[in-house]
Amino acid sequence: MTHTLHRSGSRESLQDDYIVFAMSAKGMNERGSAPKLQEFLKMALKYNPTNYGDMKTGNSLVKSDAQLMDGVQDVSIVHAVFHDTDTVAALLNDLARADLGVSVVVSGLTDEAAQCCHHAHLEPHTVEYSLGIWGKTELLPEPAIRDVTTMCGHGQVSAGLVQRLVKQIKRGKLTCEQAADLLAKPCVCGVFNRKRAAALLQRMVES
Amino acid sequence: MIIDESLCTRCTECVAYCPVQAIHIHKAEKRVQVSLDECVECGVCLRAQVCPTGALQQQPLSWPRTIRSALSDPLVVHPETRIPGRGTEEMKTNDVTGRYRVGRVGLALEMGRPGAGAGFRDIQRVAQKMATLGVTFEPLNPVTKMMSDPTAGTFPREILGERVLSAIIEFDLPVAQLPQAIQAAREVAQEIDTVFSLDICALVHGNEKLPLPDLIRQQGLEPSLNGKTNVGLGRPIFDFALAAEGQVS
């Protein structure tokens, strides 16, 4: 149903993985929402997200901040990725005070997201869970690779690229951080968590 | 996507980028080729800008092959939903739209996710199975719009040979009907040549007597540790209380 759900991994690993995003509802509060979505992005950028972007324009690795900001439209979905709940709670607090009127969603550990809401004096309104992968799961790459690839919900990050970059890291041609950035580029929305990806790659290299 | 063999240097830089392994190296023939049957026209290889000679090229797409890019390339905006990619707003704007209400749950079966891809024969198989429950598929979902008969979950014959990176079969239903839907998902999962990721969403307010994680566990399933939380900042907020009383449509 969504581009930020179905991210796999252990609780320990997912503790570093939160996406906060905003959008307006088509035909309801859409008209004139672009400045509000720009304001969301400005507020999010204050907290130095590990990645960010807009489904209409691209991600922070392929577009400049100015391009992203100028590209925001009424139909945009703007995202920012963080690796700790204190930051998410602080951003939610800012967003609650700003009362932009656009929908805001936190994607990540649901119990922690509820705590973030609590700190910002908000209450979860609607929640969504993954119920896993069904069918011919033997077609899929190993779970460690899926933990990386599922960080792009549109499936733009291939398992083959992860495998290739792991080999290059092992040969000393790339650092885990450089490889994580290469993996983040195809994820056009900017929801790929570079910091978590680097940690997952490090684990794969060591195993 | 195609490779112009007259320009290709067989550097194979593009191969690893393909999410569905549709770019093949034919060593004996010294060729690198895109399998047009397998390619879902997501554009990832082209956007990666790794081809040094411009051999990788987007060929013009015509119906029904356009379905591939519409559902596989997140930069392609569906003309009716106006959402980039294959999705809908679903619970993301539920605070404003009131799409999922008290006593109901939303379900989505995302065919081909993660990374396996799905053909429309399998997509139709799953949609038909879910249609037997009498559900109404989400009208704003691009997959629903492609159906020839949404009450039966069928698609036009000419698109059944098409393949996409993922496609979302989406509907909501009364909580009481959830066990049948889960059973149907279990059964149809055995009948397809791909995978689907299943997700469930519900309103928190008003559904607190039976929180969603408990409801999920009642079906013999375990909710994911992570999920999505709409924090209710959208305005104007949909009046769920009035809707429950039948005063809001």
Contacts between the chains, C-beta under 8 A, distances in Angstrom:
chain1	res1	chain2	res2	distance
A	1	B	87	6.7
A	1	B	88	7.6
A	1	B	90	4.9
A	1	B	91	7.6
A	1	B	106	7.3
A	1	B	108	3.5
A	1	B	110	6.6
A	1	B	168	5.9
A	1	B	170	6.2
A	1	B	199	5.0
A	1	B	201	7.1
A	2	B	87	6.2
A	2	B	90	6.4
A	2	B	91	7.9
A	2	B	92	7.1
A	2	B	108	8.0
A	2	B	199	7.3
A	2	B	228	6.3
A	3	B	74	7.4
A	3	B	85	6.9
A	3	B	87	6.6
A	4	B	228	6.3
A	5	B	197	7.8
A	5	B	199	5.5
A	5	B	224	7.8
A	5	B	226	8.0
A	5	B	227	6.6
A	5	B	228	5.8
A	6	B	110	7.5
A	6	B	113	6.6
A	6	B	114	6.5
A	6	B	197	4.7
A	6	B	199	7.0
A	6	B	224	7.7
A	7	B	226	6.0
A	8	B	114	8.0
A	11	B	225	5.4
A	14	B	225	5.9
A	14	B	226	5.1
A	17	B	226	7.3
A	21	B	92	7.8
A	23	B	89	7.1
A	23	B	92	6.0
A	23	B	93	6.4
A	24	B	93	7.3
A	24	B	96	7.8
A	24	B	234	7.9
A	25	B	89	6.1
A	25	B	93	3.9
A	25	B	96	4.2
A	25	B	97	5.1
A	25	B	234	6.7
A	26	B	81	7.5
A	26	B	82	5.7
A	26	B	83	7.6
A	26	B	89	6.6
A	28	B	93	7.5
A	28	B	96	5.2
A	28	B	97	6.2
A	29	B	96	5.7
A	29	B	234	6.7
A	29	B	235	6.4
A	29	B	236	7.0
A	55	B	74	6.4
A	55	B	75	7.9
A	55	B	84	4.5
A	55	B	85	7.0
A	56	B	84	6.4
A	75	B	77	7.7
A	75	B	82	5.5
A	75	B	83	7.7
A	77	B	84	7.5
A	77	B	92	7.9
A	92	B	231	6.4
A	95	B	231	8.0
A	95	B	233	6.1
A	96	B	233	6.6
A	99	B	233	7.3
A	99	B	235	7.5
A	100	B	233	7.0
A	101	B	233	7.5
A	101	B	234	6.7
A	101	B	235	3.7
A	101	B	236	7.9
A	102	B	233	7.2
A	102	B	234	6.2
A	103	B	92	5.9
A	103	B	93	4.4
A	103	B	94	7.8
A	103	B	95	5.6
A	103	B	96	5.9
A	103	B	230	6.3
A	103	B	233	6.6
A	103	B	234	3.8
A	104	B	230	7.5
A	104	B	231	5.2
A	104	B	233	4.6
A	104	B	234	7.6
A	105	B	91	7.8
A	105	B	92	5.2
A	105	B	228	5.4
A	105	B	229	6.6
A	105	B	230	5.2
A	105	B	231	7.0
A	106	B	228	7.3
A	106	B	229	4.8
A	106	B	231	6.1
A	107	B	226	7.1
A	107	B	227	7.3
A	107	B	228	4.8
A	107	B	229	7.6
A	108	B	226	5.4
A	109	B	225	5.7
A	109	B	226	5.1
A	110	B	223	7.8
A	110	B	224	8.0
A	110	B	225	7.3
A	110	B	226	6.5
A	110	B	227	4.5
A	110	B	229	6.2
A	113	B	227	7.8
A	113	B	229	4.3
A	114	B	229	6.8
A	117	B	229	6.8
A	117	B	231	5.4
A	120	B	231	7.7
A	122	B	231	4.8
A	122	B	232	6.2
A	122	B	233	7.1
A	123	B	204	7.2
A	123	B	205	7.4
A	123	B	231	7.8
A	123	B	232	6.3
A	124	B	204	4.8
A	124	B	229	4.7
A	124	B	230	7.2
A	124	B	231	6.5
A	124	B	232	7.3
A	125	B	94	6.7
A	125	B	95	4.8
A	125	B	203	7.2
A	125	B	204	6.0
A	125	B	205	6.6
A	125	B	229	7.9
A	125	B	230	4.6
A	125	B	231	6.4
A	125	B	232	3.4
A	126	B	91	4.5
A	126	B	94	4.2
A	126	B	95	6.9
A	126	B	100	6.1
A	126	B	201	6.1
A	126	B	202	6.9
A	126	B	203	5.2
A	126	B	204	6.3
A	126	B	229	7.7
A	126	B	230	4.2
A	126	B	232	8.0
A	127	B	91	7.6
A	127	B	201	6.5
A	127	B	202	6.7
A	127	B	204	5.8
A	127	B	212	5.9
A	127	B	227	5.9
A	127	B	228	6.9
A	127	B	229	5.4
A	127	B	230	7.5
A	128	B	90	7.6
A	128	B	91	5.1
A	128	B	106	7.6
A	128	B	199	5.9
A	128	B	200	6.9
A	128	B	201	3.6
A	128	B	227	5.2
A	128	B	228	4.3
A	128	B	229	7.9
A	129	B	199	6.5
A	129	B	200	5.7
A	129	B	201	7.5
A	129	B	212	6.6
A	129	B	213	7.2
A	129	B	216	6.5
A	129	B	223	4.1
A	129	B	224	5.0
A	129	B	227	4.3
A	130	B	197	6.5
A	130	B	198	7.3
A	130	B	199	5.2
A	130	B	223	7.7
A	130	B	224	3.9
A	130	B	226	7.5
A	130	B	227	6.7
A	131	B	198	4.2
A	131	B	199	6.2
A	131	B	200	5.9
A	131	B	216	6.8
A	131	B	221	5.3
A	131	B	223	7.2
A	131	B	224	7.3
A	132	B	197	7.3
A	132	B	198	6.5
A	132	B	221	7.5
A	132	B	222	8.0
A	132	B	224	7.4
A	133	B	113	7.9
A	133	B	114	6.9
A	133	B	195	5.2
A	133	B	196	7.4
A	133	B	197	5.4
A	133	B	198	8.0
A	134	B	109	7.8
A	134	B	185	6.2
A	134	B	186	7.6
A	134	B	189	4.0
A	134	B	195	6.4
A	134	B	196	5.4
A	134	B	197	7.6
A	134	B	198	5.8
A	135	B	189	4.5
A	135	B	190	7.9
A	135	B	192	5.1
A	135	B	194	5.9
A	135	B	195	4.1
A	135	B	196	5.7
A	136	B	116	7.4
A	136	B	192	6.9
A	136	B	193	6.2
A	136	B	194	6.0
A	136	B	195	5.7
A	137	B	195	5.8
A	139	B	116	4.8
A	139	B	194	6.8
A	139	B	195	6.4
A	140	B	114	6.8
A	140	B	115	6.9
A	140	B	116	6.3
A	140	B	195	6.6
A	141	B	115	7.3
A	146	B	114	6.1
A	146	B	115	7.8
A	149	B	114	6.3
A	149	B	115	5.9
A	150	B	114	5.2
A	153	B	113	7.7
A	154	B	74	4.3
A	154	B	85	5.8
A	154	B	86	7.9
A	154	B	165	7.4
A	154	B	166	7.7
A	155	B	19	5.2
A	155	B	42	7.5
A	155	B	72	7.8
A	155	B	112	7.7
A	155	B	113	6.3
A	155	B	114	6.3
A	155	B	115	5.2
A	155	B	165	4.8
A	155	B	166	5.9
A	156	B	19	6.4
A	156	B	42	6.6
A	156	B	44	5.1
A	156	B	74	7.0
A	157	B	19	7.3
A	158	B	16	6.5
A	158	B	17	5.9
A	158	B	18	5.9
A	158	B	19	4.3
A	158	B	21	7.8
A	158	B	44	7.1
A	158	B	115	7.2
A	159	B	19	7.8
A	159	B	115	6.2
A	160	B	15	7.0
A	160	B	16	4.3
A	160	B	17	7.5
A	160	B	18	6.8
A	160	B	21	6.5
A	161	B	16	4.6
A	161	B	17	5.7
A	163	B	16	7.5
A	164	B	16	4.3
A	185	B	48	7.2
A	186	B	17	6.9
A	186	B	44	5.2
A	186	B	47	6.6
A	186	B	48	6.4
A	188	B	47	7.7
A	188	B	74	5.4
A	188	B	75	6.0
A	189	B	74	6.6
